[in-house]
């Protein structure tokens, strides 16, 4: 389910550095009324802040947004050195290049870094290394990969295209929103042969340009994944994520009952690597590689106080943020192989031991005006759990009343 709504941008709220797990005030479901498609008897609840006053975007504004400069015009033709900004602090090197230069292919970025053509403070780096604010990044001349000729798709490519179409929950000339299934990676890694970025190769246009990823979700997380079909859209959508104009809602199943039922988790997170695994740990301000992370959570419905359906709204977008935050408050997400560490806890019969985390909804300004509002359904293993536990997926979601900062 998705929709594009014309309306003005929300007024940003000031950042509030409150203590972790501080409750936020939200109206009860009985006062707020059900969500569309829910039970009768109530007015339509408010949506995200700034979505109340709907207004059609001015035609002139849309026309100004339309022209696109060639991608090549935005790429550096000679060596340049840039500084890492505050918004880019703790960003991976490959993500940094993608954000600065939308349109570069994943393979080209990896090649530039692997050859040592890109340097950070004069040193070679790995594509997965994290940048720090103020560092100097030497960027070599960049160019697009030679476009492949557009012709008849092979049988395998046709199957891939069909799979992408079946995942699609919103599409127009600029934007694609996919309902990514659990277990399918967004981007390639060691030994990874099938992933979304590779699948998008079959959607190259007549100029040889393929759709571009503008954000990511974990391999075992299902749900809304935003993809830009044009360089123009990639630039605007990437900027929306960096400025935190994108609003995301996740659904999860956790053991126990979080208290308070609605709260704010505010911590610092840092990567902890071992030979076998990489996780995010709770860190202190000033620790090496530590970044501030904020998440709002709200209890939606419980199943006998043993399991709880929670709705999560990340303000920041750190790696494994929701998974690490829920573990931090003592309610790790069911099926999480990295962060679920409750001793002697038994999974109720009939529930699959898979990550119960869904990227339920994304709301983001459309590059040409208005708002993209897309919603993903529960994946099969979570739908099975909801059915067994008697949880009502049409229930009003109190996270809609959480603050934006």
Buried (B, 14 or more C-beta within 10 A) or exposed (E): EBEBBBBBEBEEEEEEEEEBBBEBEBBEBEEBBBBEEBEEEBEEBEBBBBBEEEEEBEEEEBEEBEEEEEBEEBBBEEEEEBEBEEEBBBBBBBBBBBBBBBBBBBEBBBEBBEEEBBBBEEEEBEBBBBBBEEBEBBBBEBEBBEEEEEEEEEEEBEEBBEBBEEBBBBBBEBBBBBBBEBEBBBBBEEEEEEBBBBBBEBBBEEEEBBBBBBBBBBBBBBBBBBBBBBBBBBBBBBBBBBEBBBBBBBBBBBBBBBEEBBBBBBBBBBBEEEEEEEBBBBBEEEEEBBBBBBBBBBBBBBBEEEBBBBBBBBBEBBBBBBBBBBBBBEBBBBBBEBBBEEEEEEBBEEBBEBBBBBBBBBBBBBBBBBBBBBBBBBBEBBBBBBEBBEBEBEBBBBBBBBBBB
